[in-house]
Amino acid sequence: MDPDISIMFQSPSSRGLSEDRVRVELSPRYNRRPLPQYEARIAESWSQRCQQNPWLFNGSKFRIHSASLEREESGEEEGGEGRQERGVLLRLRLGLTCYRDFMGTNWAPWAAVLQQRGLGELGDSQAYLAEPLGVGAMLLTADDSFVFLKRSERVGEAPGKIDIPGGHPEPKAVAVGIPEESIQLKDLSEELVVQELFFSVLAEIRDEVNLPLHSLHKPILLGIARNNTSAGRASAEFYIRCSLTSEEVKHFYWEGGPEAQESTNIVFIKREDVLRLEENALLWSELCPSAKGAVKLYSLVQPV
């Protein structure tokens, strides 16, 4: 596998996982472990980045700690003869973090040191890292092409690379009416966090590609990929079908959406070519790690 990526979780079924198959567990146990001697470095690093890129802004994010599959069980059957298994559920264990801490840990020059200390001191290489959970969309048009975007040179991560539509689920979308810098886990509903996880990827397509929500089918979770170039930062990758053709999608894109400044061009790749994309060394090298992870998961799961 490409060293830029690794797979944290893969759907066990070619159907992927729908929203009703996912559960979230929120706890402060799943927050980043602070290291006092690095907190000043994190703050200083963020200040320097903001001076260089005034359009950067901090924000609350969900921190992924771990993910596991478990069996859902029904109530007692008639006659009291045991319990009946109903299917597989994915449980995501989440805390809170922020974009500033992501840039000062996962994306910092000392990220590898933090990973080594986490592994040695706590048995968890990611314990001292921000680990904000991202989302990404393998978006398939009605004429069987996937949608990719060429990232702007002004974005903070992977400038100029080819990516998929994506971003982050937002705690502020769940804790409505609470100032973002004041959001705590107690303000969040686990059920609403699952809804936000699945809706946020649709919202990113709407805002980055300018597609109407009614043209998008319900997201199917393919799995979670890690970006090893940012110390294993994780992103939930979804498969989403669109009722529009490539030409129609292109028309909407060039009209421009709320986040049009994040990309400079739209790229379409046929489904059969996406399945062989790793064999195309030149194009594969142009993909940012988040796109590589999503393509890899799609190739492994191949949802029908």
N, C-alpha and C positions, 0 to 999 in steps of 0.2 A: 504494500500500500504506500501511496505517496507519504513521505515523512511530514508533510505539512498538516496532515489530518489523521485522526483516529476516530473510531466509532465507540461512543459511550453506551448507546442503546440502539437496537434495531428491532423494528416490529417483527414479531414472530409469524405474522400472517401477511400474505400478499394483498389482503384487504386493507392493511394499515390499521391504525387505531382512530376511531371516531371520537368526538368529544365526550360521549357518554362512557367511554372506556378509560378515561383518565381521571385520576384523583390527585389532589394536592394536599400536602401536610405542611403547615406553616409553624415554624418554631424559631426562637432566638438561638437555639443550639445550632442552627444551620447558617448563621451569620459568619462573616469573616472573623477569624481570630486576629486581634490586633497585636502588633509587635511594637512596644513603645519607642524603640530606637529608630523605627522606620516611619512613624506617623508624621514627623516633621518633613521627611524626604517626600512623602506623598503630597503634602500640602505645597511644598516648594515646587515640585515637578508640575503640579496642576497650574500654579500661578505662572510659571514660565510658558507653558503651552497656551494659556489664555492670552498672554502677551503676544505670542507669535500668531495665534489664530483667534482673533476677537469674536468670531462667530461660534466658538465652542461654548457649550453650556452644560452645567452639571444637572443631574436629575436622579431621582430614586429609581432603582431597578430591582428586579427579583434576582436573588442569588441562588444558583442551583448547587445543592450539596450532593444529592445522589438520586438515583432512579432505580426502581425494581419492579418486576412483574409479580403479580399475586393472583390467586384465584378468587373470583367472586362467588359467594355461596348464597343460596336462597334460604328461606325459613324452613322449618320442619315440614317434611312431606306428610301427607295423610297417613295415619297409622304410626307416626313417630319414628319412621325407619330412617334415621340419619338425616344428612343434609345433602342437597343436590347442587353440584357445581353448575354455574351458569355461564362462565367465561373468564377470560383473562382481563385483568385491569393493570394499568400502569400507574404506579404511585411516584409522584415527584415530591421530593423534600426540598422546600424552599425557605430561604431567609430573605433579608433585605440588604442591599448594597447601593452603590451609586456609581455614576460614570467617572467621577473624579478618582475614586478608589480603583476603578478598573485601569485607568491610565497610569496610576501610581503603583500598581502591583503587576497584573497580568502583562501590561504593555511597557513596563519599566525595565531599564538595563539590569536591575537586580532581581528580576523575576525568577531566574534559575536558582539564585541563592535562597529565595523564599521557598521555592519548591523543595530544595534539598533540606532546609530546616524543617519544613512541615512534615516531610517524610521521616526524618530522623527523630524529631521531637514528639510528633503526634501520630505517626503512621499514616498521614494523609498529605500527599504532595500539594494539594490545593488549599489546605486549611488557612494559609495566610494570604490567599489571593481573593480578589473581589468576585470573580466568577459570575458576572451578570449574564443571565440567560437571554440569548437572542432568539429570533425566529426568522425563518427563510421559506420561500415559496418556489417549488418546482411547478411553474404555471404553464399549463398545456392549453394551446389554442384549439379552436374547433377544427382547424385544418392540420392538426397533429404536429405543431412546432412548440418548443419550449421558449420562454421569454427570458432573455438575459439583458443586463444593463451595463454600459460602460461607465464606471464611476468617475466622478469629477476629480480633478487634481486638487481640489480644495477640501475634500473630506478628510477626516482625521485618520481613518483606517483604509489601507489598500487603495490609495489614490491611483486613478488611471487603469485599474484592473477591471476585468469583466466579472460581474456579480449577478446574483439573482435578487429579485425584490425581497426586502427584509428589513428588520429593525429589532425592536424590543417590545415585549408586553410591558405595560406601564402601571405601576402601583397607583398612580394618581387617577387612573381610569376606574379603579375599584374603590379607592377612598375618596369619593367625590365630596368636595367642599372642605377638605383638609389641606392646608398648605403643604406643598410637596416636601419641603425640608422637615416637616413635622410628622410625616407618616410613620406609624409604628405598626408592627404585626397585628396588634390587637384591633386595629382599625380595618382589617381586611377579612373578608369572607372567603373561605377556601373554595366554595362553589363558584363565587364570582371571579376568583383568580383563574380557575379553569376556563370560564367563559372568555375572560380577557386574553388568555393564551391563544385560544383559537380565533377570536375576533381580531386580535392585533395583527395577525399575518394578512388578513383581508384588508384591514385599514392601511397597511403598508403598500399593498398593491394599488389600492385606491389613490393614495397620496403620491406614490412614486411613478406609477404608470398611468395614472389618471383614468382608471377603468371604473365604471359604475358598479356598485356592489351587487346589483341584481344580475350582472353578467357572470358572477363567480359562484361556483358550486361550493358545497361545504368542504372545509379542509379535512384532509386525512393525514394523520401524523405518521411519517415514515420512520422516524427515529431521532436520535440526538447525536450530532457530530462535534468533535473537538477540533479547535484551531490550534495546532501546536506552535504556530508562529507567534501566538499571543498566550503562551504558557497554558494551553489547553482550554481556553475559553469555549464554552459550550453553546450550541444553537440547536433549537428544535426545528427540524426540517419537515415541511408539509408538501403534499401533492394536492394541487387544486386545478380543477378543470374550468375552462372559460368558454362561454357560449359564442365568443367573437372569433373571427378569423384573424390571421396575422395582419392583414391589411387594415382591418378595423381597429385592432389593438394599436398599430402604428399611428393611425389617425388620431386616436385619443391621446397617445403619448406625446405627439408633437403639438397638441393643443396646450399641454402643460398642466401639471397638477400642483398641489401645495408644496411638494418636496421635489419639484423638477430640477432644482439646482444641484441635487445630489448626483445626477448622472448627465452625460453628454450625448448618449446615443443608445439606441435599442437594437438588440441582436436577436435573431430567431435561428434556432437550431432544431432540425427535424428530430423526432423522437428516436428513430433508428440510429441517427448519428450521435445522439446523447449517450445511448447505450454503449457506443464504441469510443467515447470521447477521450478516455485515458490513452487510447492508442494514437491519438492525434497530438503528438508531443508539443507542437507549436501552439495550438489553441489551448491545450491543457495548461501550458505554462502561463497563459494570459489570464487564467481564472484566479480569483482570490481564494484563499482557503475555505471560506464559508461556502462558496459556490462548489468547490471541489467536494466538500463533505456532503452537500445536498445531492449532487450528481451521483456520488458513490452510493448513498443510501437508496436513491431511486433505482440504480442498477441492481442493488442487492434485493430490494423488495419487489420491484416491478409490479406496482398495483394495477389491477385490472379495471 
